[in-house]
Structures are given as C-alpha cells and as structure tokens.
Amino acid sequence: MSKLVLYPNLVAELARHGITITNLAERLGMSRNNLYNKLYGVTNFTLKDLIAIQEVLKSVDSSGDYSLDYLFSSLKTG
C-alpha cells in the first residue's frame, strides 16, 4: 500500500514550479529524508519549516496563493 501525502496543495504547487523534494530540502537546509517524513506525516513540520516553504514558493512566483492555510490544508480521509 502506498502512502498518501498529507498536503496535496503543497505538492501541487511544488510540481507546478518544478521544485522537487530534493531541491526543496536543500533550500530548507534539511535532508531529503527528513522532508519526506514531514510530507507523509511521520514527523511534524515546525512553524519555521512552514514559513520557509512559503517563502521558497513566493520567491519563484510572487503572485500565487501561498497562504499557510492553503498550502498545508490536510488531506481529508475517512
């Protein structure tokens, strides 16, 4: 069974701008594995992480909707 990403809007925006998990992890100063674990709910994002991700997206497209509410709305299950 494959894992579901918890933040589909974030993943969509990263894909839209050609930002890979590896590239984002490098920009955030963390390992790819650490970022992957956060995206899939193994570990939690910190507020610092959330703001840094938001800033990365704003740096590539200042006109997009990169509110934390939008980017980090969780996948609804059940």
Biopython code that builds the backbone (N, CA, C, O; Angstrom):
import numpy as np
from Bio.PDB.StructureBuilder import StructureBuilder

atoms = [
    (1, "MET", "N", (0.840, -1.177, 0.000)),
    (1, "MET", "CA", (0.000, 0.000, 0.000)),
    (1, "MET", "C", (0.889, 1.246, 0.000)),
    (1, "MET", "O", (1.819, 1.343, 0.801)),
    (2, "SER", "N", (0.610, 2.198, -0.893)),
    (2, "SER", "CA", (1.418, 3.410, -0.950)),
    (2, "SER", "C", (0.895, 4.443, 0.037)),
    (2, "SER", "O", (-0.287, 4.461, 0.380)),
    (3, "LYS", "N", (1.787, 5.286, 0.474)),
    (3, "LYS", "CA", (1.430, 6.346, 1.415)),
    (3, "LYS", "C", (0.791, 7.499, 0.660)),
    (3, "LYS", "O", (1.100, 7.749, -0.505)),
    (4, "LEU", "N", (-0.106, 8.196, 1.344)),
    (4, "LEU", "CA", (-0.700, 9.396, 0.779)),
    (4, "LEU", "C", (-0.045, 10.614, 1.400)),
    (4, "LEU", "O", (0.160, 10.684, 2.612)),
    (5, "VAL", "N", (0.274, 11.557, 0.555)),
    (5, "VAL", "CA", (0.834, 12.805, 1.051)),
    (5, "VAL", "C", (-0.261, 13.556, 1.808)),
    (5, "VAL", "O", (-1.425, 13.532, 1.407)),
    (6, "LEU", "N", (0.108, 14.213, 2.886)),
    (6, "LEU", "CA", (-0.880, 14.906, 3.715)),
    (6, "LEU", "C", (-1.246, 16.285, 3.196)),
    (6, "LEU", "O", (-2.289, 16.825, 3.562)),
    (7, "TYR", "N", (-0.412, 16.859, 2.357)),
    (7, "TYR", "CA", (-0.615, 18.248, 1.921)),
    (7, "TYR", "C", (-0.648, 18.335, 0.395)),
    (7, "TYR", "O", (0.331, 18.754, -0.223)),
    (8, "PRO", "N", (-1.763, 17.942, -0.213)),
    (8, "PRO", "CA", (-1.822, 17.894, -1.677)),
    (8, "PRO", "C", (-1.638, 19.254, -2.339)),
    (8, "PRO", "O", (-1.076, 19.323, -3.432)),
    (9, "ASN", "N", (-2.091, 20.332, -1.717)),
    (9, "ASN", "CA", (-1.913, 21.659, -2.324)),
    (9, "ASN", "C", (-0.431, 22.025, -2.383)),
    (9, "ASN", "O", (0.035, 22.584, -3.376)),
    (10, "LEU", "N", (0.293, 21.715, -1.340)),
    (10, "LEU", "CA", (1.730, 21.976, -1.327)),
    (10, "LEU", "C", (2.419, 21.184, -2.425)),
    (10, "LEU", "O", (3.220, 21.736, -3.179)),
    (11, "VAL", "N", (2.121, 19.912, -2.521)),
    (11, "VAL", "CA", (2.748, 19.066, -3.534)),
    (11, "VAL", "C", (2.401, 19.569, -4.937)),
    (11, "VAL", "O", (3.258, 19.568, -5.821)),
    (12, "ALA", "N", (1.166, 19.993, -5.147)),
    (12, "ALA", "CA", (0.756, 20.520, -6.453)),
    (12, "ALA", "C", (1.525, 21.789, -6.801)),
    (12, "ALA", "O", (1.971, 21.951, -7.937)),
    (13, "GLU", "N", (1.682, 22.684, -5.839)),
    (13, "GLU", "CA", (2.422, 23.927, -6.095)),
    (13, "GLU", "C", (3.895, 23.651, -6.366)),
    (13, "GLU", "O", (4.492, 24.284, -7.236)),
    (14, "LEU", "N", (4.479, 22.727, -5.640)),
    (14, "LEU", "CA", (5.872, 22.366, -5.897)),
    (14, "LEU", "C", (6.019, 21.821, -7.314)),
    (14, "LEU", "O", (6.936, 22.208, -8.038)),
    (15, "ALA", "N", (5.126, 20.930, -7.706)),
    (15, "ALA", "CA", (5.168, 20.348, -9.049)),
    (15, "ALA", "C", (4.964, 21.430, -10.111)),
    (15, "ALA", "O", (5.652, 21.443, -11.131)),
    (16, "ARG", "N", (4.031, 22.322, -9.870)),
    (16, "ARG", "CA", (3.722, 23.398, -10.817)),
    (16, "ARG", "C", (4.964, 24.250, -11.099)),
    (16, "ARG", "O", (5.129, 24.768, -12.204)),
    (17, "HIS", "N", (5.820, 24.387, -10.109)),
    (17, "HIS", "CA", (7.006, 25.231, -10.259)),
    (17, "HIS", "C", (8.289, 24.432, -10.453)),
    (17, "HIS", "O", (9.384, 24.994, -10.426)),
    (18, "GLY", "N", (8.155, 23.114, -10.649)),
    (18, "GLY", "CA", (9.305, 22.272, -10.929)),
    (18, "GLY", "C", (10.260, 22.122, -9.753)),
    (18, "GLY", "O", (11.457, 21.907, -9.944)),
    (19, "ILE", "N", (9.733, 22.235, -8.541)),
    (19, "ILE", "CA", (10.557, 22.096, -7.335)),
    (19, "ILE", "C", (10.403, 20.672, -6.816)),
    (19, "ILE", "O", (9.309, 20.254, -6.437)),
    (20, "THR", "N", (11.499, 19.940, -6.802)),
    (20, "THR", "CA", (11.471, 18.556, -6.317)),
    (20, "THR", "C", (11.620, 18.533, -4.795)),
    (20, "THR", "O", (12.002, 19.529, -4.180)),
    (21, "ILE", "N", (11.316, 17.396, -4.211)),
    (21, "ILE", "CA", (11.514, 17.237, -2.764)),
    (21, "ILE", "C", (12.988, 17.432, -2.422)),
    (21, "ILE", "O", (13.321, 18.064, -1.419)),
    (22, "THR", "N", (13.860, 16.891, -3.252)),
    (22, "THR", "CA", (15.293, 17.049, -3.009)),
    (22, "THR", "C", (15.694, 18.517, -3.072)),
    (22, "THR", "O", (16.433, 18.994, -2.210)),
    (23, "ASN", "N", (15.212, 19.239, -4.087)),
    (23, "ASN", "CA", (15.544, 20.654, -4.228)),
    (23, "ASN", "C", (15.001, 21.467, -3.063)),
    (23, "ASN", "O", (15.700, 22.327, -2.527)),
    (24, "LEU", "N", (13.766, 21.205, -2.669)),
    (24, "LEU", "CA", (13.179, 21.929, -1.550)),
    (24, "LEU", "C", (13.939, 21.644, -0.265)),
    (24, "LEU", "O", (14.203, 22.556, 0.518)),
    (25, "ALA", "N", (14.288, 20.397, -0.049)),
    (25, "ALA", "CA", (15.049, 20.039, 1.158)),
    (25, "ALA", "C", (16.372, 20.801, 1.204)),
    (25, "ALA", "O", (16.768, 21.303, 2.257)),
    (26, "GLU", "N", (17.049, 20.886, 0.069)),
    (26, "GLU", "CA", (18.305, 21.632, 0.013)),
    (26, "GLU", "C", (18.076, 23.101, 0.359)),
    (26, "GLU", "O", (18.850, 23.689, 1.116)),
    (27, "ARG", "N", (17.022, 23.694, -0.187)),
    (27, "ARG", "CA", (16.711, 25.102, 0.086)),
    (27, "ARG", "C", (16.374, 25.330, 1.559)),
    (27, "ARG", "O", (16.620, 26.407, 2.101)),
    (28, "LEU", "N", (15.809, 24.306, 2.199)),
    (28, "LEU", "CA", (15.424, 24.422, 3.604)),
    (28, "LEU", "C", (16.555, 24.031, 4.553)),
    (28, "LEU", "O", (16.454, 24.234, 5.763)),
    (29, "GLY", "N", (17.625, 23.473, 4.003)),
    (29, "GLY", "CA", (18.744, 23.054, 4.835)),
    (29, "GLY", "C", (18.468, 21.798, 5.640)),
    (29, "GLY", "O", (18.950, 21.648, 6.762)),
    (30, "MET", "N", (17.685, 20.892, 5.055)),
    (30, "MET", "CA", (17.411, 19.618, 5.725)),
    (30, "MET", "C", (17.607, 18.488, 4.732)),
    (30, "MET", "O", (17.698, 18.713, 3.526)),
    (31, "SER", "N", (17.670, 17.289, 5.246)),
    (31, "SER", "CA", (17.838, 16.140, 4.352)),
    (31, "SER", "C", (16.532, 15.841, 3.615)),
    (31, "SER", "O", (15.440, 16.177, 4.073)),
    (32, "ARG", "N", (16.685, 15.200, 2.463)),
    (32, "ARG", "CA", (15.510, 14.796, 1.685)),
    (32, "ARG", "C", (14.627, 13.880, 2.528)),
    (32, "ARG", "O", (13.403, 14.009, 2.524)),
    (33, "ASN", "N", (15.255, 12.955, 3.247)),
    (33, "ASN", "CA", (14.508, 12.003, 4.057)),
    (33, "ASN", "C", (13.702, 12.720, 5.148)),
    (33, "ASN", "O", (12.558, 12.353, 5.418)),
    (34, "ASN", "N", (14.292, 13.730, 5.766)),
    (34, "ASN", "CA", (13.596, 14.493, 6.796)),
    (34, "ASN", "C", (12.366, 15.188, 6.206)),
    (34, "ASN", "O", (11.286, 15.144, 6.794)),
    (35, "LEU", "N", (12.528, 15.824, 5.053)),
    (35, "LEU", "CA", (11.395, 16.498, 4.414)),
    (35, "LEU", "C", (10.334, 15.483, 4.000)),
    (35, "LEU", "O", (9.142, 15.714, 4.202)),
    (36, "TYR", "N", (10.754, 14.375, 3.429)),
    (36, "TYR", "CA", (9.825, 13.320, 3.027)),
    (36, "TYR", "C", (8.992, 12.864, 4.225)),
    (36, "TYR", "O", (7.774, 12.718, 4.120)),
    (37, "ASN", "N", (9.649, 12.641, 5.355)),
    (37, "ASN", "CA", (8.930, 12.215, 6.558)),
    (37, "ASN", "C", (7.912, 13.250, 7.006)),
    (37, "ASN", "O", (6.838, 12.890, 7.489)),
    (38, "LYS", "N", (8.226, 14.502, 6.857)),
    (38, "LYS", "CA", (7.280, 15.562, 7.230)),
    (38, "LYS", "C", (6.103, 15.602, 6.267)),
    (38, "LYS", "O", (4.961, 15.784, 6.690)),
    (39, "LEU", "N", (6.369, 15.436, 4.988)),
    (39, "LEU", "CA", (5.291, 15.449, 3.996)),
    (39, "LEU", "C", (4.320, 14.286, 4.178)),
    (39, "LEU", "O", (3.132, 14.411, 3.879)),
    (40, "TYR", "N", (4.825, 13.162, 4.665)),
    (40, "TYR", "CA", (3.984, 11.979, 4.821)),
    (40, "TYR", "C", (3.546, 11.726, 6.257)),
    (40, "TYR", "O", (3.035, 10.652, 6.575)),
    (41, "GLY", "N", (3.747, 12.719, 7.129)),
    (41, "GLY", "CA", (3.213, 12.649, 8.479)),
    (41, "GLY", "C", (3.972, 11.784, 9.469)),
    (41, "GLY", "O", (3.469, 11.509, 10.558)),
    (42, "VAL", "N", (5.169, 11.352, 9.115)),
    (42, "VAL", "CA", (5.972, 10.570, 10.054)),
    (42, "VAL", "C", (6.464, 11.480, 11.181)),
    (42, "VAL", "O", (6.467, 11.098, 12.351)),
    (43, "THR", "N", (6.877, 12.684, 10.803)),
    (43, "THR", "CA", (7.270, 13.719, 11.766)),
    (43, "THR", "C", (6.510, 14.996, 11.419)),
    (43, "THR", "O", (5.927, 15.105, 10.340)),
    (44, "ASN", "N", (6.519, 15.947, 12.322)),
    (44, "ASN", "CA", (5.760, 17.184, 12.131)),
    (44, "ASN", "C", (6.622, 18.309, 11.593)),
    (44, "ASN", "O", (7.813, 18.394, 11.892)),
    (45, "PHE", "N", (6.005, 19.173, 10.795)),
    (45, "PHE", "CA", (6.642, 20.411, 10.390)),
    (45, "PHE", "C", (6.668, 21.351, 11.587)),
    (45, "PHE", "O", (5.771, 21.317, 12.430)),
    (46, "THR", "N", (7.693, 22.188, 11.660)),
    (46, "THR", "CA", (7.710, 23.279, 12.631)),
    (46, "THR", "C", (7.144, 24.516, 11.935)),
    (46, "THR", "O", (7.042, 24.550, 10.709)),
    (47, "LEU", "N", (6.783, 25.513, 12.705)),
    (47, "LEU", "CA", (6.312, 26.768, 12.118)),
    (47, "LEU", "C", (7.413, 27.367, 11.247)),
    (47, "LEU", "O", (7.129, 27.930, 10.190)),
    (48, "LYS", "N", (8.651, 27.250, 11.677)),
    (48, "LYS", "CA", (9.790, 27.743, 10.888)),
    (48, "LYS", "C", (9.837, 27.052, 9.528)),
    (48, "LYS", "O", (10.097, 27.701, 8.515)),
    (49, "ASP", "N", (9.589, 25.741, 9.496)),
    (49, "ASP", "CA", (9.550, 24.991, 8.233)),
    (49, "ASP", "C", (8.454, 25.525, 7.317)),
    (49, "ASP", "O", (8.675, 25.751, 6.127)),
    (50, "LEU", "N", (7.271, 25.722, 7.891)),
    (50, "LEU", "CA", (6.126, 26.164, 7.095)),
    (50, "LEU", "C", (6.402, 27.512, 6.447)),
    (50, "LEU", "O", (6.133, 27.709, 5.262)),
    (51, "ILE", "N", (6.935, 28.429, 7.226)),
    (51, "ILE", "CA", (7.221, 29.766, 6.714)),
    (51, "ILE", "C", (8.328, 29.716, 5.668)),
    (51, "ILE", "O", (8.263, 30.433, 4.670)),
    (52, "ALA", "N", (9.333, 28.891, 5.879)),
    (52, "ALA", "CA", (10.422, 28.760, 4.910)),
    (52, "ALA", "C", (9.908, 28.206, 3.581)),
    (52, "ALA", "O", (10.320, 28.673, 2.519)),
    (53, "ILE", "N", (9.025, 27.229, 3.627)),
    (53, "ILE", "CA", (8.437, 26.670, 2.402)),
    (53, "ILE", "C", (7.613, 27.727, 1.690)),
    (53, "ILE", "O", (7.687, 27.860, 0.469)),
    (54, "GLN", "N", (6.835, 28.470, 2.440)),
    (54, "GLN", "CA", (6.038, 29.549, 1.877)),
    (54, "GLN", "C", (6.945, 30.563, 1.169)),
    (54, "GLN", "O", (6.620, 31.028, 0.077)),
    (55, "GLU", "N", (8.068, 30.901, 1.782)),
    (55, "GLU", "CA", (9.000, 31.868, 1.195)),
    (55, "GLU", "C", (9.645, 31.333, -0.084)),
    (55, "GLU", "O", (9.854, 32.088, -1.033)),
    (56, "VAL", "N", (9.959, 30.047, -0.115)),
    (56, "VAL", "CA", (10.515, 29.448, -1.331)),
    (56, "VAL", "C", (9.519, 29.602, -2.475)),
    (56, "VAL", "O", (9.895, 30.004, -3.576)),
    (57, "LEU", "N", (8.263, 29.287, -2.222)),
    (57, "LEU", "CA", (7.256, 29.407, -3.277)),
    (57, "LEU", "C", (7.049, 30.851, -3.706)),
    (57, "LEU", "O", (6.919, 31.127, -4.899)),
    (58, "LYS", "N", (7.017, 31.761, -2.768)),
    (58, "LYS", "CA", (6.870, 33.184, -3.114)),
    (58, "LYS", "C", (8.054, 33.682, -3.925)),
    (58, "LYS", "O", (7.906, 34.578, -4.756)),
    (59, "SER", "N", (9.231, 33.105, -3.690)),
    (59, "SER", "CA", (10.423, 33.546, -4.427)),
    (59, "SER", "C", (10.373, 33.138, -5.898)),
    (59, "SER", "O", (11.003, 33.784, -6.735)),
    (60, "VAL", "N", (9.643, 32.088, -6.222)),
    (60, "VAL", "CA", (9.539, 31.657, -7.621)),
    (60, "VAL", "C", (8.285, 32.197, -8.304)),
    (60, "VAL", "O", (8.210, 32.222, -9.532)),
    (61, "ASP", "N", (7.302, 32.627, -7.516)),
    (61, "ASP", "CA", (6.062, 33.180, -8.079)),
    (61, "ASP", "C", (5.376, 34.015, -7.015)),
    (61, "ASP", "O", (4.659, 33.489, -6.164)),
    (62, "SER", "N", (5.598, 35.307, -7.067)),
    (62, "SER", "CA", (5.045, 36.186, -6.027)),
    (62, "SER", "C", (3.548, 36.420, -6.175)),
    (62, "SER", "O", (2.931, 37.003, -5.282)),
    (63, "SER", "N", (2.949, 35.984, -7.272)),
    (63, "SER", "CA", (1.529, 36.255, -7.487)),
    (63, "SER", "C", (0.606, 35.114, -7.044)),
    (63, "SER", "O", (-0.615, 35.260, -7.100)),
    (64, "GLY", "N", (1.163, 33.991, -6.609)),
    (64, "GLY", "CA", (0.342, 32.833, -6.255)),
    (64, "GLY", "C", (-0.249, 32.930, -4.859)),
    (64, "GLY", "O", (0.154, 33.766, -4.051)),
    (65, "ASP", "N", (-1.218, 32.053, -4.591)),
    (65, "ASP", "CA", (-1.817, 31.957, -3.251)),
    (65, "ASP", "C", (-0.991, 30.966, -2.449)),
    (65, "ASP", "O", (-1.136, 29.752, -2.590)),
    (66, "TYR", "N", (-0.128, 31.502, -1.612)),
    (66, "TYR", "CA", (0.727, 30.646, -0.813)),
    (66, "TYR", "C", (0.477, 30.856, 0.674)),
    (66, "TYR", "O", (1.403, 30.836, 1.484)),
    (67, "SER", "N", (-0.794, 31.057, 1.016)),
    (67, "SER", "CA", (-1.124, 31.170, 2.438)),
    (67, "SER", "C", (-0.855, 29.819, 3.101)),
    (67, "SER", "O", (-0.970, 28.771, 2.467)),
    (68, "LEU", "N", (-0.501, 29.859, 4.365)),
    (68, "LEU", "CA", (-0.246, 28.611, 5.081)),
    (68, "LEU", "C", (-1.498, 27.749, 5.134)),
    (68, "LEU", "O", (-1.411, 26.524, 5.052)),
    (69, "ASP", "N", (-2.659, 28.374, 5.270)),
    (69, "ASP", "CA", (-3.914, 27.613, 5.277)),
    (69, "ASP", "C", (-4.093, 26.831, 3.982)),
    (69, "ASP", "O", (-4.495, 25.668, 4.006)),
    (70, "TYR", "N", (-3.798, 27.463, 2.861)),
    (70, "TYR", "CA", (-3.930, 26.794, 1.572)),
    (70, "TYR", "C", (-2.875, 25.702, 1.413)),
    (70, "TYR", "O", (-3.206, 24.555, 1.111)),
    (71, "LEU", "N", (-1.615, 26.053, 1.613)),
    (71, "LEU", "CA", (-0.541, 25.097, 1.373)),
    (71, "LEU", "C", (-0.603, 23.871, 2.268)),
    (71, "LEU", "O", (-0.291, 22.760, 1.839)),
    (72, "PHE", "N", (-1.005, 24.077, 3.508)),
    (72, "PHE", "CA", (-0.938, 22.991, 4.475)),
    (72, "PHE", "C", (-2.301, 22.492, 4.910)),
    (72, "PHE", "O", (-2.445, 21.946, 6.004)),
    (73, "SER", "N", (-3.311, 22.675, 4.055)),
    (73, "SER", "CA", (-4.591, 22.039, 4.365)),
    (73, "SER", "C", (-4.392, 20.548, 4.165)),
    (73, "SER", "O", (-3.859, 20.110, 3.145)),
    (74, "SER", "N", (-4.818, 19.787, 5.135)),
    (74, "SER", "CA", (-4.573, 18.347, 5.151)),
    (74, "SER", "C", (-5.542, 17.606, 4.261)),
    (74, "SER", "O", (-6.669, 18.041, 4.023)),
    (75, "LEU", "N", (-5.071, 16.482, 3.780)),
    (75, "LEU", "CA", (-5.909, 15.571, 3.024)),
    (75, "LEU", "C", (-6.966, 15.017, 3.951)),
    (75, "LEU", "O", (-6.645, 14.552, 5.045)),
    (76, "LYS", "N", (-8.207, 15.055, 3.540)),
    (76, "LYS", "CA", (-9.296, 14.515, 4.355)),
    (76, "LYS", "C", (-9.445, 13.034, 4.048)),
    (76, "LYS", "O", (-9.578, 12.638, 2.890)),
    (77, "THR", "N", (-9.421, 12.225, 5.092)),
    (77, "THR", "CA", (-9.601, 10.781, 4.906)),
    (77, "THR", "C", (-10.809, 10.319, 5.711)),
    (77, "THR", "O", (-11.249, 10.989, 6.645)),
    (78, "GLY", "N", (-11.325, 9.172, 5.331)),
    (78, "GLY", "CA", (-12.417, 8.590, 6.087)),
    (78, "GLY", "C", (-13.673, 8.998, 5.555)),
    (78, "GLY", "O", (-14.719, 8.602, 6.069)),
]
sb = StructureBuilder()
sb.init_structure("model")
sb.init_model(0)
sb.init_chain("A")
sb.init_seg("    ")
for serial, (resi, resn, name, xyz) in enumerate(atoms, 1):
    if name == "N":
        sb.init_residue(resn, " ", resi, " ")
    sb.init_atom(name, np.array(xyz, "f"), 0.0, 1.0, " ", f" {name:<3s}", serial, name[0])
structure = sb.get_structure()
